[in-house]
Amino acid sequence: MAKFKDKLKLERFSFGVGDRFAHQAKAQLQAFQRLALDGVEVVPVWNKSNREHTLIGSDPQSVRDSAAAAVLALGWDKSWHVDADHIRLETVDRFLACSDFFTIDVAESIGKPISAEKVENFIERHPELVGAVVIYGIPHPFPLSEEDIAAIVGKYLLAVEEAGRIYRHILSKKGKAAKFITEVSMDETDSPQTPPELLVILAMLSDEGIRVQTIAPKFTGRFNKGVDYVGDLLQFEKEFNDDLAVIAHAVDRYDLPSNLKLSVHSGSDKFSLYPIIHRALVRSEAGVHIKTAGTTWLEELIGLAESGKEGSEFVKEIYAQALAHVEDLCAPYAAVIDIDRSKLPTSHCFSKMNGTQIASAIRHVQQNPQFNANIRQLLHVAFKLAAKAGPRFTNLLVKNEEVVGHQVTENLYQRHLRPLFVG
Ligand SMILES: [Zn+2]
């Protein structure tokens, strides 16, 4: 079958960064520049969800503006994108003008009922999926019975149809000549998608006519915000490698973009997975998109803590307020944080710490005995408080641009990009 030519093609390696307060795009881009000097080209994608915009009171255009300014200032001549992260039909519109990457979130439609006729039609169209599906790179064929397929289609078809509705909405609003990248995400749900499920989902996405370039399944294990992976590393490695094989198979078999790749919604800092992902990419020559959460905000706090008295006082205030509002702040993130409250210091204790100690508590260096994952997670969800502080916070960022920017660049380059793409 002649393959449709996609107008905007996402590169093999891309990495999504969050910049909640739109002050660190330059510092982030510098990390990509350093990686390019190492000989690895990774495309930056600035992502910010509707939820983040709402909590901060920012506008999607601000993400594009600050990214564009950084690209211009640093003379970045490679690609870059702006991701409308986790959008749905009711939230996509205000992202249309400023985004060229759309993460269509259909997790809510998973498991919703669909007619038996549609399920039967799918099975009739796809006899190749019934029986033992042999996939290059996976030792044992998937034993998929008609009942298995019916169960998968029954669970995911409505979500795929919803993705189609949103995709066609973007297409119609942006016009035929529009260039954009489509991601479909199913990660914000309870149970992970297995590789056989992924295969059937990709066949459905092809049938639906969605030019999906990245697919974000939910993987096995916990992907909490801003901290490391919690789960079975061997199981993750097997699943990740099987998913890569499934994608290569589906691209070959169905009408899907040739550059289709996995998107890992990492929630940031899945350091123990990085060597696994790196090995898999080297072995398979596949591409990947790694999306991180807005943890750049934590690097801003680390920089401020180390910048002197004014900055560290500000961090102490944020911590005290966060502790006082811990329930409210954590509620929207209940599924993606695990805070042991007994390990959170009182605000009095926190206020006695010096800047270096505060920075060490937040900075994600697991070998450092002063690192405290509970403080880190609480502060991660406390960005709303900094938004409330308004110019007092952003003026501190400007005043301490150098020390803050250094944290942002070093964190991204040393702890993320290098382990993932250089090894
Ligand atoms: Zn996600």
Boltz pocket constraint, residues with backbone or C-beta under 6 A from the ligand:
constraints:
  - pocket:
      binder: B
      contacts: [[A, 86], [A, 185], [A, 187], [A, 188], [A, 216], [A, 265]]
      max_distance: 6.0
